[in-house]
């Protein structure tokens, strides 16, 4: 699976922003068939960061959401600013 097939786009809400600041976590909507290992590899390749943990969930709309926790040496806010979120 290509990186762009795994990760659709960043998921930005007020809660996601608070999580980004407190837990150094980014949230993405991902392909329904994407596995945690694929999500981790895609984020590491696309954004040149070290991922500590990936948690996934299915939203009430049927989409798959991934919460990606970054290593302390990488800033989620910096990645968000590169993506144009801030």
N, C-alpha and C positions, 0 to 999 in steps of 0.2 A: 504494500500500500504506500503510495507517495505521501509526502508530508502534507501536501495541500488536500489530499483526500482524507487524511486523519483529522486535521484541525480545520474547521470551517471558518470561525472568526472568534475574536475575544468577546466575552460576555461581561458587559459593564452595567452594573446597577449600583445603588448607594451601598448596599450590603457588600457587594464585591469590592468596592473601593475601600470600605472599612477593613475588610479582610486583607486587602493588599497592604494597607498601612500597618496593621497589627501583626499579621502572621506571615508577611512576605509571600503572599499567595496570589497567583493569577488564575482567572477562570476563563474557560473556553467552551464553546459549543463544538462538539466533535462528531465525527461520523458514528452512526449507531453500531457499526461492526468493529470499531476501533478498540483495541485492547490497551491496558495500562502501559505495557512495555512499548507499544507503538506510539502512544501519546508522549511518553517520556522521551523517546528517541527523537520524535518530531520537534518537540519544544527545544531540546538541547541543540539540534541541528539548525533550526530556524533562527534562534535568538542567541546562540553561543553562551548558554548558561548551564549551571549544574543543577539538576532537579533532585530533590530529596525524596519527594513522595507525590503520588498521583492518586486522587480519590475520584471516583466517578459516580454519577447518579442519573437517573432518568427523570426528566422534568414532567410536570403534569400535562404538558403539551406533547409529550412523546419524544422530545429531543434528548440527546445524551450530553450531559455537562461534566466537564473535568475540572477539578480543583487541583492546581499544580503548585506545590510548595517548593520554593527555590532555596538553595543553599544560602547561608548568611553572607557570603562574599558577593552574591548577586542581589541587586535591588529590584524588586517587582515594580516599584515606582519608576525606575529608570527605563525598564522595558516598556512600561505603559506610555511613558513620554515618547519613546521611539516609535511606538505604534500610533501616536497622535491622539491618545485618549485624554491626556491632560493638556 
